[in-house]
Amino acid sequence: MGRVAVVTGASSGIGAEIARLLGGRGDLCILLARRADRLEALAEEIGGDAEPCDVSDRAAVDAVAARILERHPAIDVLVNNAGIPGRTSFVHGDPEVIERLIRINYLGAVWCLRAFLPGLRAAAPSDVVNIVSVSGVVAGPPSGPYSASKHAQLAFSRTAAAELRGEGIRVHTVKPGFTETEGFPQSWLPRRVQRVVIGPKEVASHVLRSLEEGRGETTVPWYYGPVAPLQDAMPNVFTRVLARLPKAL
Ligand SMILES: NC(=O)c1ccc[n+]([C@@H]2O[C@H](COP(=O)([O-])OP(=O)(O)OC[C@H]3O[C@@H](n4cnc5c(N)ncnc54)[C@H](OP(=O)(O)O)[C@@H]3O)[C@@H](O)[C@H]2O)c1
């Protein structure tokens, strides 16, 4: 019997590409996001199931997971990918946006893991992939509240990896850098930074390799790796540089 994979945020970008690759290797993909029409189109394309759901709504996540687990008691792969951008300020940004970032980007992944855990346990050895971000290890304007949500998601992912290891549930933390997608258009970046922008297919291929090789926590592309230790080693230098960034960024 083929593997069953649940992919959140599968209606566009990185999640849709991950679902295409998982579907291509023969997994039955169950696609979660809010836009039902997009999910249904992708489900038809790859032979999966569409399950519209807002991952920030804990009751809705529990209900959709219960429905899915009834049909598929064993879940081999859960990809926590759903997320929203947030180029806003802690100081004068909309408080609603600051809260929404935490509810979707961080808590959404927590609720999905908890809701699908019986299925992951039944399928063990099984895999969870958390799509975090380089912003989970580096912080500064213009996306402080987004970065805070991704720092929280990173703490969740690293902790879950240790908590679930003994049960045969491998948690992979994937930290992509700037990736051109519908929700995260990168045209705002200065021209000289544009060359580091990658596409969602590249992130998806990285995720599939991580699953196949059991890589754990990784950064894609690799060259963002040294940025976090640099900010840790010289936080005050970073603060001075970030303070001088043009406000338009
Ligand atoms: N693009 C980048 O530069 C970049 C870099 C690092 C990390 N990431 C992370 O990668 C993940 C995917 O982002 P992307 O770049 O592929 O952006 P995207 O194309 O905008 O995809 C985001 C996905 O999340 C879904 N989503 C948003 N809010 C949701 C909610 N409340 N409930 C369920 N699904 C929800 C969206 O679907 P609906 O709108 O249909 O719900 C969509 O399918 C995010 O976690 C993001 O933080 C992106």
The ligand as an ORCA input file, in Angstrom:
! r2SCAN-3c Opt
* xyz 0 1
  N       8.609     32.237      0.041
  C       9.590     32.460      0.894
  O      10.474     33.313      0.694
  C       9.684     31.634      2.148
  C      10.905     31.570      2.822
  C      11.000     30.828      3.977
  C       9.899     30.144      4.448
  N       8.719     30.212      3.783
  C       7.573     29.498      4.337
  O       7.101     28.577      3.384
  C       5.731     28.307      3.635
  C       4.953     28.362      2.321
  O       4.990     29.678      1.816
  P       5.014     30.004      0.251
  O       6.210     30.834      0.018
  O       4.819     28.785     -0.544
  O       3.768     31.004      0.154
  P       2.341     30.862     -0.553
  O       2.488     30.509     -1.974
  O       1.600     32.088     -0.185
  O       1.706     29.604      0.191
  C       1.204     29.689      1.492
  C       0.218     28.564      1.688
  O      -0.262     28.595      3.039
  C      -1.686     28.518      3.014
  N      -2.257     29.158      4.192
  C      -2.094     30.438      4.617
  N      -2.811     30.657      5.717
  C      -3.449     29.486      6.004
  C      -4.355     29.076      7.010
  N      -4.758     29.920      7.972
  N      -4.812     27.806      6.981
  C      -4.427     26.946      6.020
  N      -3.571     27.265      5.038
  C      -3.100     28.534      5.029
  C      -2.083     29.219      1.719
  O      -3.349     28.753      1.279
  P      -4.753     29.484      1.454
  O      -4.519     30.946      1.271
  O      -5.575     28.835      0.383
  O      -5.211     29.118      2.830
  C      -0.994     28.704      0.789
  O      -1.335     27.432      0.308
  C       5.274     29.321      4.687
  O       5.251     28.703      5.963
  C       6.365     30.369      4.649
  O       6.500     31.049      5.886
  C       8.574     30.937      2.631
*
